[in-house]
């Protein structure tokens, strides 16, 4: 089954891709499908070369496919179905199985920024793609099935609900007050200063005033850049620099490689007007609230949509900022 | 005398329509910056093609980013794989 089903109670599409149940699950290192295929190996991986820098390929177990079949379930007037059309790509950061994004040299993260931009541009130009969503799940606590350093890109045939809610809020803000909501939020964070984690020349990392996770961090472009494609060379270099500082600080926080979800929010590619509405930024969500304890999405968070935080962003920001400033790059 | 030249790049209709052999919307050639789609009232709507997005993205980057060096290859099962190559720049000295 590869189809979308409409939830009219929340006005959201749910993607069904039942073939993913059989995807590779935490294989031993010598059978990692994302490592290069070594010349003396009898195990061909996804990458048919003995080494590589950055590689992108179509996901073998995609949630959305280019040539999606008609839905198997017909649905109804109030619960329609649709083909699960889209593109799912895997982005391999390096051929070093034991590396992480945090451990990459800054210039390699800079290269990765270019690849992210290239994918946004190419996938976003597809007629059926309305939103290019770049993300990384890191660590078993997040549910990763492969440890090799990699991220993913989903090119959706619609604007997903979370970015849409954010865009709708920014549009309303622009109409009612003028200007960009995200620019004003960033100004507020700069003026307050207590939740700032790291500042570069063009990007700022901070824990938002309204953080849902103790060590949640947002990395905002200071200029109102709608997408990663619109960043110039200096901005891309600075983004790599700020990401490196934040990630090294994350790993210094508890003394181990911190799991997280990372994703980008930027302008949809549906041809709409997103001037002063879409503001490129990256969000990080580590699940840890301490070294040993995770924050779970329990009753209030899942059932009511109300996050309950047991740590103040001002305190966790100070703790993480000290780690960032003290960490050797 | 002021001359206004208005160039609009949209999908043209082919010769079949001129020769009266088909409905206009059956004779469109989708080659342009805009597609024409019937508006249900006998007219057409101008709808952006993916070319517009590609131009817009290129405009946003203001040509400041050089084209990436990449190789695209088909995989045996029909998927694609892209290899990106970068010049090995020396790391900037840390202060």
Interface residues (C-beta under 8 A of the other chain):
Chain A: X46 X47 X48 X49 X52 X53 X54 X55 X56 X57 X58 X60 X105 X106 X107 X111 X114 X115 X117 X118 X120 X121 X124 X125 X126 X127 X226 X227 X229 X230 X231 X232 X233 X236 X269 X271 X329
Chain B: X48 X49 X50 X51 X52 X53 X54 X57 X60 X61 X62 X64 X65 X68 X70 X75 X77 X79 X80 X81 X82 X83 X84 X85 X86 X89 X91 X92 X94
